[in-house]
Amino acid sequence: MPPYSAAQKQQIAQFVSFTQAKDTIATKFLRNARWNTEEAIDAYFQSSQGGSGSTSALSQVFDKYRDSPEENPDTIGIEGAMRYLADIEVELDEVTCLAIAELLQSPSMGEFTRVGFINGWRSVQCDTIPKMTAHSATLRAKIPTDPSLFRRIYRYTFPLCLVQGQRNLQFEIAVEQWNLFFTPPKGGVAWNTHTTPWLDWWVEFLNSRGKRPVNKDLWNQVEVFMRKTHEDEKFGWWSEDGAWPGALDDFVGWVREKRGGGDGIEVE
């Protein structure tokens, strides 16, 4: 048998990672699927070899919510996703919904793939709706208090919310997500303080610049900037030589003018 190419070895490794099967099993299913990884993994899950333990249970849960089993056997679409999220007691307009999307590696908003669904839930040892519901509640409690978890979800939201074919977030979508992430009622972290309405001013500032699309670097750095303003609202940490995106550099100057030309904290 000829040696496998680098690409085929990578596919074998991916199959093993998703299924925990042996290399020989991975090779068998990949060859039968003409080296189509998703097709091979799906065939494995549907087979007697993959139909045991948590993998089988998760595959059965996934199948329950598919919108078009014949046309898209490995995809849960928007309608199925809404039913599923309701069953695990996650609202569509809360950060926990985005946390589930990140956990299951959703390719787009309101869509789950079989591989992502099974791999994600298996990684946290949840293979039933009650377990998934309990884990969702745990995420809901941790998101506002765990900066690393918050950042991971926040950054995953950028590609999740992109309009197909575009590299930057539409302004309105970015603002909608900032309002979700940076206000407490739906699981976010409050950016506005009793002395400075940071989020309100940020949106006002961007509106004054013409509602430009938001690129990935700016999106990521806004969350870092938010944390820094919590540490020191007078910008003691800010430097003109820093590596902040230009929009945030300009926002610092805009805030200082709003405060009357200095760093005194006077809210209008």
C-alpha positions as CSV (number, residue, x, y, z in Angstrom):
1,M,0.0,0.0,0.0
2,P,1.5,3.4,-1.0
3,P,2.2,5.9,1.8
4,Y,-0.5,8.5,2.5
5,S,0.0,12.0,1.4
6,A,0.3,14.8,3.9
7,A,-3.2,15.9,3.3
8,Q,-4.5,12.4,3.8
9,K,-2.6,12.0,7.1
10,Q,-4.2,15.3,8.3
11,Q,-7.6,13.9,7.4
12,I,-6.9,10.7,9.3
13,A,-5.8,12.7,12.3
14,Q,-9.0,14.8,12.1
15,F,-11.2,11.7,11.9
16,V,-9.5,10.2,14.9
17,S,-9.8,13.5,16.9
18,F,-13.5,13.7,16.2
19,T,-14.4,10.0,16.7
20,Q,-11.7,8.7,19.0
21,A,-11.5,5.7,16.6
22,K,-8.3,3.9,15.6
23,D,-6.2,5.0,12.7
24,T,-7.1,1.8,10.8
25,I,-10.8,2.5,11.2
26,A,-10.3,6.1,10.2
27,T,-8.5,5.0,7.0
28,K,-11.2,2.5,6.1
29,F,-14.0,5.0,6.3
30,L,-12.1,7.8,4.6
31,R,-11.2,5.5,1.7
32,N,-14.8,4.4,1.4
33,A,-15.9,8.1,1.3
34,R,-13.2,8.9,-1.3
35,W,-11.4,11.0,1.3
36,N,-14.3,13.2,2.0
37,T,-13.8,13.8,5.8
38,E,-17.3,14.9,6.7
39,E,-18.9,12.1,4.7
40,A,-16.6,9.6,6.3
41,I,-17.3,10.8,9.9
42,D,-21.0,10.8,9.2
43,A,-20.8,7.2,7.9
44,Y,-18.8,6.2,11.0
45,F,-21.4,7.7,13.4
46,Q,-24.2,5.9,11.5
47,S,-22.4,2.5,11.6
48,S,-22.3,-0.1,14.3
49,Q,-18.7,0.8,15.0
50,G,-19.6,4.4,15.8
51,G,-23.0,3.8,17.3
52,S,-22.0,3.3,20.9
53,G,-21.7,5.4,24.0
54,S,-22.0,9.2,24.0
55,T,-21.3,9.4,20.2
56,S,-24.4,7.4,19.4
57,A,-26.5,9.3,22.0
58,L,-25.3,12.7,20.6
59,S,-26.0,11.6,17.1
60,Q,-29.5,10.7,18.0
61,V,-30.1,14.1,19.7
62,F,-28.7,15.8,16.6
63,D,-31.0,13.9,14.3
64,K,-34.0,15.0,16.2
65,Y,-33.5,18.6,15.3
66,R,-32.5,18.4,11.6
67,D,-34.6,20.5,9.3
68,S,-34.1,18.5,6.1
69,P,-32.8,15.0,6.9
70,E,-32.8,13.9,3.3
71,E,-31.2,17.0,1.8
72,N,-28.9,18.0,4.7
73,P,-28.4,15.0,6.9
74,D,-25.5,16.6,8.8
75,T,-26.9,20.0,9.4
76,I,-29.3,21.6,11.8
77,G,-30.7,24.8,10.2
78,I,-32.4,27.8,11.7
79,E,-35.7,26.3,12.6
80,G,-34.1,23.2,14.2
81,A,-31.6,25.4,16.0
82,M,-34.4,27.5,17.5
83,R,-36.2,24.4,18.8
84,Y,-33.0,23.0,20.1
85,L,-31.9,26.1,22.0
86,A,-35.4,26.4,23.5
87,D,-35.1,22.8,24.7
88,I,-31.8,23.5,26.5
89,E,-33.3,26.7,27.9
90,V,-31.1,29.1,26.0
91,E,-32.6,32.4,24.7
92,L,-31.6,33.7,21.3
93,D,-30.8,37.2,22.6
94,E,-28.3,36.2,25.3
95,V,-24.5,35.7,25.3
96,T,-25.0,32.1,26.3
97,C,-26.5,31.5,22.8
98,L,-23.2,32.6,21.4
99,A,-21.3,30.5,23.9
100,I,-23.2,27.4,22.6
101,A,-22.3,28.4,19.0
102,E,-18.6,28.7,20.0
103,L,-18.7,25.3,21.9
104,L,-20.3,23.6,18.9
105,Q,-18.2,25.5,16.3
106,S,-21.3,26.8,14.4
107,P,-20.3,27.8,10.9
108,S,-22.9,30.6,10.9
109,M,-25.6,32.0,13.1
110,G,-28.4,29.5,13.6
111,E,-26.6,26.5,12.1
112,F,-25.0,23.4,13.7
113,T,-23.1,20.7,11.9
114,R,-23.0,17.0,13.1
115,V,-19.3,17.0,13.6
116,G,-19.2,20.2,15.6
117,F,-22.3,19.2,17.7
118,I,-20.9,15.8,18.6
119,N,-17.3,17.0,19.2
120,G,-18.4,20.0,21.2
121,W,-20.8,18.3,23.6
122,R,-18.5,15.3,24.0
123,S,-15.7,17.6,25.0
124,V,-17.8,18.6,28.1
125,Q,-19.3,15.2,28.6
126,C,-22.9,16.1,27.8
127,D,-24.9,13.6,25.8
128,T,-28.5,14.3,26.9
129,I,-30.7,17.4,26.8
130,P,-30.8,17.7,30.7
131,K,-26.9,17.6,30.8
132,M,-26.8,20.2,28.0
133,T,-29.3,22.4,29.8
134,A,-27.2,22.2,33.0
135,H,-24.0,23.0,31.1
136,S,-25.7,26.0,29.5
137,A,-26.7,27.3,32.9
138,T,-23.1,26.9,34.1
139,L,-21.9,28.9,31.1
140,R,-24.4,31.6,31.8
141,A,-23.1,32.0,35.3
142,K,-19.4,31.9,34.2
143,I,-19.4,34.3,31.2
144,P,-19.5,37.6,33.1
145,T,-16.9,36.5,35.6
146,D,-14.4,34.6,33.5
147,P,-12.5,37.0,31.2
148,S,-10.9,34.3,29.1
149,L,-14.2,32.5,28.4
150,F,-15.8,35.9,27.7
151,R,-13.0,36.8,25.2
152,R,-13.1,33.4,23.5
153,I,-16.9,33.7,22.9
154,Y,-16.6,37.4,21.9
155,R,-13.9,36.8,19.3
156,Y,-15.8,33.8,17.8
157,T,-18.8,36.0,17.3
158,F,-17.0,38.1,14.6
159,P,-16.8,35.3,12.0
160,L,-20.1,33.9,13.1
161,C,-21.9,37.2,12.3
162,L,-20.2,38.0,9.0
163,V,-22.4,38.3,6.0
164,Q,-21.3,35.7,3.5
165,G,-18.6,37.0,1.2
166,Q,-17.7,40.0,3.5
167,R,-14.6,40.4,5.6
168,N,-15.9,43.1,7.9
169,L,-18.9,43.3,10.2
170,Q,-21.8,45.5,9.1
171,F,-22.0,48.5,11.5
172,E,-25.5,47.7,12.7
173,I,-24.6,44.1,13.5
174,A,-21.5,45.1,15.4
175,V,-23.5,47.6,17.5
176,E,-26.1,45.0,18.2
177,Q,-23.5,42.6,19.4
178,W,-21.7,45.2,21.5
179,N,-24.9,46.1,23.2
180,L,-25.3,42.4,24.0
181,F,-21.8,41.8,25.2
182,F,-21.3,45.1,27.1
183,T,-24.6,45.3,29.1
184,P,-25.5,43.0,32.0
185,P,-29.1,41.9,31.5
186,K,-28.3,39.2,28.9
187,G,-25.1,37.9,30.3
188,G,-22.7,40.6,29.2
189,V,-20.2,42.7,31.2
190,A,-21.3,46.3,31.9
191,W,-19.0,48.8,30.1
192,N,-20.9,51.9,31.1
193,T,-19.9,53.0,34.6
194,H,-21.5,55.5,37.0
195,T,-19.0,58.1,35.8
196,T,-18.6,57.4,32.1
197,P,-21.2,56.0,29.7
198,W,-18.5,54.2,27.7
199,L,-20.7,52.0,25.5
200,D,-23.0,54.9,24.7
201,W,-20.2,57.2,23.8
202,W,-18.5,54.5,21.7
203,V,-21.6,54.1,19.6
204,E,-22.1,57.8,19.4
205,F,-18.5,58.3,18.3
206,L,-18.8,55.7,15.6
207,N,-22.0,57.1,14.4
208,S,-20.3,60.5,14.0
209,R,-17.7,58.8,11.8
210,G,-20.2,57.5,9.3
211,K,-21.1,54.0,10.6
212,R,-18.2,52.3,8.9
213,P,-17.9,48.5,8.8
214,V,-15.9,47.0,11.6
215,N,-12.8,44.9,10.8
216,K,-11.6,42.0,12.9
217,D,-8.7,43.9,14.6
218,L,-11.0,46.6,15.8
219,W,-13.6,44.1,17.0
220,N,-11.1,42.2,19.0
221,Q,-9.4,45.3,20.5
222,V,-12.7,46.9,21.6
223,E,-13.0,44.1,24.3
224,V,-9.4,44.7,25.4
225,F,-10.0,48.4,25.5
226,M,-13.1,47.9,27.6
227,R,-11.1,46.0,30.2
228,K,-8.5,48.7,30.3
229,T,-11.1,51.4,30.9
230,H,-12.3,49.4,33.8
231,E,-8.8,49.4,35.3
232,D,-8.3,53.2,34.8
233,E,-11.0,55.5,33.4
234,K,-8.4,58.3,33.1
235,F,-6.4,56.6,30.4
236,G,-3.2,56.3,32.5
237,W,-2.5,53.1,30.5
238,W,-2.9,54.7,27.0
239,S,0.0,55.9,24.9
240,E,0.1,57.5,21.5
241,D,2.8,55.0,20.5
242,G,0.6,52.0,21.4
243,A,-0.7,49.5,18.9
244,W,-4.4,50.4,19.2
245,P,-6.5,50.6,16.0
246,G,-6.8,54.2,14.7
247,A,-10.5,54.3,15.7
248,L,-9.7,53.7,19.3
249,D,-6.9,56.2,19.3
250,D,-9.3,58.8,17.9
251,F,-12.0,57.7,20.5
252,V,-9.6,58.5,23.3
253,G,-9.1,62.0,22.0
254,W,-12.9,62.3,21.5
255,V,-13.6,61.3,25.1
256,R,-11.0,63.7,26.4
257,E,-12.7,66.5,24.5
258,K,-16.1,65.3,25.8
259,R,-14.7,65.6,29.3
260,G,-13.6,69.2,28.6
261,G,-10.1,68.7,27.3
262,G,-8.6,66.6,30.1
263,D,-8.9,63.3,31.9
264,G,-11.2,64.6,34.6
265,I,-14.3,62.4,34.7
266,E,-17.2,64.7,34.1
267,V,-20.2,63.2,32.5
268,E,-22.4,65.6,30.5
